[in-house]
């Protein structure tokens, strides 16, 4: 593994998914994963502090709503961690950065914005159009 300078950003001028780019995205994904796990630990600590102590029914309902919202957020984070782990596995197997539908490069801008992306922008748009047409309303 190589060491990147702190100001390194992937560039279109480089070979796509070269060692520097792979290291950059690996670090980005690992930091994101670590932040999500830290937040989950903080949530777990706050939820395990005990029961709801508010005597007022309105206050109790607010606390229960906040907790339910936090649990939904944590569930989304758990699913995101799974996607991050899958992206890290793609880095290891050499398929990271390439559309799983077409095999074409996903693009650095898209990966910068959504490092867990598995589809190129065009393939994602096709997928969303297809989903919109065939979803059950």
trRosetta pair geometry for C-beta under 8 A, 3 or more apart (Angstrom, degrees):
i j d omega theta_ij theta_ji phi_ij phi_ji
1 23 6.0 128 -163 -111 87 113
2 19 5.7 86 1 138 129 115
2 20 6.4 -55 77 -90 142 64
2 23 5.4 -100 58 -50 86 163
4 8 4.3 -99 -179 32 110 150
4 20 6.3 113 -100 -153 104 86
4 23 5.8 170 -41 112 115 123
4 24 6.0 99 -86 -80 164 79
4 27 7.2 -117 26 1 134 154
5 8 4.9 122 59 -38 77 97
8 20 6.7 -120 -176 -180 142 115
8 24 6.2 -127 116 -93 114 119
9 24 7.6 115 -134 -150 30 149
9 112 7.9 31 -164 -112 100 132
10 14 6.7 -106 -160 44 70 133
10 20 7.5 159 -99 113 75 95
10 21 4.6 65 -110 -116 118 97
10 24 5.7 -168 -48 73 96 158
10 25 7.7 15 -42 -46 138 94
10 108 4.8 -153 110 -142 123 127
10 111 7.7 -4 54 83 156 123
10 112 7.2 -150 47 -70 113 106
11 14 5.1 100 68 -5 84 98
11 108 7.5 81 -125 -164 5 176
12 108 6.4 -136 -70 19 71 138
14 18 5.5 -102 160 13 114 133
14 20 7.0 -87 -162 61 159 122
14 21 6.6 167 103 -43 140 117
15 18 4.4 93 75 -61 97 113
16 21 7.3 -56 -169 46 37 169
16 97 6.7 174 166 146 98 138
16 105 5.1 -62 -170 -109 157 143
16 108 7.8 -135 -126 -53 86 97
17 21 5.4 -115 -118 88 29 130
17 22 5.9 61 -170 -60 73 92
17 96 6.6 155 -132 89 128 83
17 97 4.4 -174 -77 55 122 158
17 98 7.6 -47 -30 -39 155 89
17 105 7.5 -157 -18 -121 109 104
18 21 5.3 92 49 13 65 102
18 22 7.1 -129 99 -4 31 92
19 22 5.7 -55 -144 39 31 111
19 23 6.2 31 157 -19 65 107
20 23 5.8 -57 -149 37 29 110
20 24 6.2 34 152 -24 65 106
21 24 5.4 -51 -146 34 33 116
21 25 6.4 22 159 -10 66 105
21 97 7.4 49 133 -83 126 153
21 108 7.6 -92 -139 -109 128 107
22 25 6.1 -58 -146 42 29 102
22 26 6.1 34 154 -23 65 109
22 91 5.6 134 -161 -156 96 101
22 96 6.8 113 -123 73 88 133
23 26 5.6 -53 -143 36 29 115
23 27 6.3 29 157 -17 64 106
24 27 6.1 -61 -154 37 25 108
24 28 6.3 25 151 -20 63 109
25 28 5.3 -50 -142 37 36 116
25 29 6.1 36 158 -18 67 105
25 87 7.7 -110 155 157 112 116
25 91 6.5 -172 95 -95 109 127
25 96 6.7 171 102 154 147 138
25 97 7.5 -170 -10 -65 170 104
25 111 6.4 -41 -107 163 130 123
25 115 5.6 169 -152 -149 95 117
26 29 6.0 -58 -149 39 26 108
26 30 6.2 24 155 -17 64 110
26 88 6.7 85 -132 -126 77 82
26 91 5.3 141 -81 174 95 167
27 30 5.7 -56 -142 39 30 110
27 31 6.2 30 158 -19 65 106
28 31 6.1 -56 -149 36 26 109
28 32 6.4 26 153 -19 62 109
28 115 5.4 -178 111 -84 125 164
29 32 5.6 -55 -147 37 31 113
29 33 6.2 33 154 -21 65 107
29 84 5.2 158 -169 -160 97 94
29 87 5.5 -154 -119 97 147 123
29 88 5.6 -174 120 -68 145 89
29 91 7.6 -157 26 -24 151 141
29 115 5.6 -146 -73 128 88 137
29 116 7.5 116 -116 -72 108 79
30 33 5.6 -52 -145 37 31 114
30 34 6.3 33 154 -21 64 106
30 88 7.3 87 -67 -98 79 127
31 34 5.6 -54 -147 36 31 112
31 35 6.4 33 154 -20 64 104
32 35 5.8 -54 -151 34 30 112
32 36 6.5 28 152 -17 64 106
32 84 6.1 -159 94 -114 112 139
32 115 7.2 174 -4 53 155 134
33 36 5.8 -57 -150 36 30 111
33 37 6.4 27 154 -16 66 107
33 81 5.9 96 -135 -131 85 82
33 84 4.7 176 -77 130 102 153
33 85 7.5 99 -112 -59 137 70
33 88 7.9 -9 -40 -41 149 135
34 37 5.8 -56 -146 38 31 110
34 38 6.3 35 153 -23 64 106
35 38 5.7 -53 -148 34 30 113
35 39 6.4 30 154 -17 64 105
36 39 5.8 -54 -149 37 31 111
36 40 6.3 33 151 -21 65 106
36 77 4.8 174 -161 -170 107 108
36 80 6.3 -152 -118 91 156 117
36 81 5.5 -163 108 -72 144 99
36 84 7.6 177 22 -5 147 153
37 40 5.5 -51 -146 35 34 114
37 41 6.4 38 153 -21 64 102
37 81 7.1 91 -63 -108 84 136
38 41 5.7 -54 -153 33 31 112
38 42 6.6 30 150 -18 64 104
39 42 5.6 -54 -150 36 34 112
39 43 6.4 36 151 -20 66 104
39 74 7.9 -162 121 -104 96 80
39 77 6.6 -131 86 -132 122 162
40 43 5.6 -52 -149 35 33 113
40 44 6.3 35 152 -20 65 105
40 74 5.6 108 -119 -141 85 102
40 77 6.0 -166 -68 109 104 140
40 78 7.4 97 -105 -69 139 79
41 44 5.7 -52 -146 36 31 113
41 45 6.4 33 154 -20 64 105
42 45 5.7 -53 -149 35 31 113
42 46 6.4 26 155 -15 65 106
43 46 5.9 -59 -148 39 30 106
43 47 6.1 24 157 -15 67 110
43 70 5.6 174 -143 170 116 115
43 71 8.0 154 169 -82 132 48
43 73 7.8 -165 -101 85 152 107
43 74 5.3 -157 103 -78 165 128
44 47 5.9 -58 -142 41 28 107
44 48 6.1 17 161 -12 65 114
45 48 6.1 -65 -142 42 25 103
45 49 7.1 50 152 -50 59 90
46 49 5.8 -28 -162 -11 36 119
46 70 7.9 -85 84 177 126 163
47 67 6.6 111 -113 -142 99 106
47 70 7.3 -172 -67 105 113 136
47 71 7.8 84 -96 -73 148 93
50 53 7.2 34 112 -46 118 104
52 60 5.4 95 147 -138 138 84
52 63 5.1 143 -130 102 115 142
52 64 6.6 -29 -76 -60 155 83
54 59 3.7 -139 -174 112 143 115
54 60 4.6 -164 83 -68 111 67
54 62 7.9 1 50 51 175 95
54 63 5.8 165 6 -9 134 139
55 59 7.5 36 55 56 45 128
55 60 7.7 -104 106 -47 6 112
56 59 4.1 75 74 11 104 110
56 60 6.6 -174 89 -12 51 85
57 60 5.5 -54 -144 37 32 114
57 61 6.2 34 156 -21 66 105
58 61 5.7 -53 -148 34 30 111
58 62 6.5 33 151 -20 63 104
59 62 5.6 -53 -151 34 32 114
59 63 6.4 31 153 -18 65 105
60 63 5.8 -55 -150 37 31 110
60 64 6.3 29 153 -17 65 108
61 64 5.7 -55 -145 39 31 111
61 65 6.2 34 154 -21 65 106
62 65 5.7 -55 -147 36 29 111
62 66 6.3 30 153 -19 64 106
63 66 5.7 -53 -148 36 31 112
63 67 6.4 31 154 -19 64 106
64 67 5.7 -53 -147 37 31 112
64 68 6.3 32 154 -19 65 105
65 68 5.8 -54 -147 36 31 111
65 69 6.3 32 153 -19 64 106
66 69 5.7 -55 -149 36 30 112
66 70 6.3 31 153 -20 65 107
67 70 5.5 -53 -146 36 32 113
67 71 6.3 33 154 -19 65 104
68 71 5.7 -53 -148 36 31 112
68 72 6.5 32 152 -18 64 103
69 72 5.8 -55 -151 35 32 110
69 73 6.4 33 150 -19 65 106
70 73 5.5 -53 -148 37 32 114
70 74 6.3 33 152 -20 65 105
71 74 5.6 -51 -145 36 33 112
71 75 6.4 37 152 -23 64 102
72 75 5.6 -50 -149 32 33 113
72 76 6.6 35 150 -18 63 101
73 76 5.7 -52 -153 35 33 111
73 77 6.4 34 148 -20 65 105
74 77 5.3 -51 -147 37 36 115
74 78 6.3 44 150 -26 66 99
75 78 5.5 -45 -149 29 34 116
75 79 6.7 33 151 -15 62 102
76 79 5.8 -55 -153 38 34 110
76 80 6.3 36 148 -21 65 107
77 80 5.4 -54 -147 37 34 115
77 81 6.4 41 151 -25 66 100
78 81 5.7 -48 -151 29 31 113
78 82 6.9 35 148 -19 61 100
79 82 5.6 -48 -156 30 37 115
79 83 6.7 35 147 -16 65 103
80 83 5.5 -53 -151 37 38 111
80 84 6.3 42 148 -22 67 102
80 116 7.4 -145 -158 -25 73 166
81 84 5.4 -49 -146 34 34 115
81 85 6.4 38 152 -20 64 102
82 85 5.7 -52 -151 35 31 112
82 86 6.5 32 149 -19 63 105
83 86 5.5 -51 -148 35 35 114
83 87 6.4 38 150 -21 65 102
83 116 4.4 53 143 -169 112 144
84 87 5.6 -52 -150 35 33 112
84 88 6.4 35 150 -19 65 103
84 115 8.0 40 -119 97 79 106
84 116 6.0 -76 -81 -88 52 120
85 88 5.6 -51 -148 35 33 113
85 89 6.5 36 150 -21 64 103
86 89 5.5 -50 -150 34 34 113
86 90 6.6 37 148 -21 64 101
86 116 7.4 72 69 -154 97 98
87 90 5.5 -50 -151 33 35 113
87 91 6.8 42 147 -23 64 96
87 96 6.4 79 -172 -120 70 110
87 115 6.3 93 178 135 160 83
87 116 4.7 -109 -50 -119 138 66
88 91 5.5 -44 -154 27 37 115
88 92 6.8 35 148 -16 63 103
89 92 5.6 -54 -153 37 37 112
89 93 6.3 17 155 -6 70 109
90 93 6.0 -61 -137 48 32 97
90 94 7.9 -95 174 61 56 22
90 95 4.7 -86 -156 77 89 87
90 96 3.9 124 119 -71 98 76
90 97 7.9 167 135 0 119 57
90 118 7.9 -169 -68 -110 162 89
91 96 4.3 11 -78 -22 55 153
93 96 8.0 123 58 -23 70 81
95 98 5.7 -95 -171 49 62 111
95 100 7.5 55 163 -93 124 83
97 105 6.1 -18 150 -143 92 77
97 106 5.5 -134 -170 23 46 105
97 111 6.1 -11 -114 -82 79 151
98 103 5.7 -3 170 -161 118 43
98 104 6.8 166 -155 85 77 20
98 105 6.0 -55 -103 -97 65 40
98 106 6.5 -150 -103 -25 11 85
99 102 4.4 16 93 45 134 86
99 103 6.2 -51 69 2 83 14
99 104 5.1 11 21 55 121 71
99 105 7.5 35 -12 91 87 8
99 106 5.6 140 -60 -79 73 74
99 118 7.3 90 -144 149 45 51
99 119 5.4 47 -141 -146 91 43
99 120 4.1 -43 -76 -21 131 91
99 123 5.2 127 -159 6 133 151
100 118 4.8 -8 -3 167 121 100
100 119 6.5 -65 36 -78 84 66
101 119 5.8 29 3 -122 117 95
101 120 7.6 -109 52 19 104 88
101 123 4.4 158 54 -150 138 142
101 127 7.8 -150 -55 -58 156 115
102 120 6.3 -36 39 9 127 126
102 122 7.9 15 -13 80 154 111
102 123 5.7 -146 -11 -67 111 130
104 120 5.6 -4 83 -50 107 147
105 120 7.4 83 100 -96 40 113
106 110 5.3 -117 150 82 95 128
106 111 5.6 103 95 -54 122 99
106 117 5.5 142 -170 108 148 121
106 118 7.9 -127 -90 -175 137 10
106 119 7.2 113 -118 112 104 20
106 120 5.1 -154 -124 -93 53 62
106 121 7.8 111 -171 -22 68 67
107 110 4.5 74 76 13 102 108
107 111 6.7 179 89 -7 51 89
107 120 6.6 89 -6 -139 102 85
107 121 6.7 -16 26 -13 142 106
108 111 5.7 -61 -143 43 32 108
108 112 6.0 38 156 -26 68 105
109 112 5.6 -51 -146 32 29 114
109 113 6.5 20 156 -10 63 108
110 113 5.9 -61 -149 43 30 106
110 114 6.2 -37 172 45 68 95
110 117 5.5 -47 146 33 104 173
110 120 7.2 136 40 -148 170 49
110 121 5.6 -144 -85 -54 140 96
111 114 7.0 -81 -126 73 24 56
111 115 5.5 53 -179 -112 70 55
111 117 6.0 -119 -94 40 58 118
112 115 7.3 23 -117 -68 14 83
114 117 4.4 86 105 -48 106 102
117 124 7.5 -55 -153 -64 108 137
119 123 4.1 -130 -172 96 104 113
119 124 4.3 141 100 -62 122 79
119 127 6.3 -37 -159 -7 174 142
120 123 4.7 89 51 12 79 103
120 124 6.8 -143 91 -7 38 88
121 124 5.7 -56 -146 37 29 113
121 125 6.3 30 156 -19 64 106
122 125 5.8 -54 -149 35 29 111
122 126 6.5 31 152 -18 63 104
123 126 5.6 -51 -148 36 34 113
123 127 6.2 38 151 -22 65 106
124 127 5.5 -53 -148 36 31 115
124 128 6.3 29 154 -17 65 105
125 128 5.8 -54 -146 38 31 109
125 129 6.3 33 154 -19 65 104
126 129 5.8 -55 -148 36 30 110
126 130 6.2 29 154 -18 65 108
127 130 5.8 -57 -149 38 28 111
127 131 6.2 30 152 -21 64 108
128 131 5.5 -51 -143 37 32 114
128 132 6.2 37 155 -23 65 104
129 132 5.7 -53 -149 33 30 113
129 133 6.5 28 154 -18 64 106
130 133 5.9 -57 -150 36 30 110
130 134 6.2 -7 165 10 66 115
131 134 6.6 -76 -138 53 23 88
131 135 5.7 38 166 -51 67 105
132 135 6.3 -34 -130 5 20 113
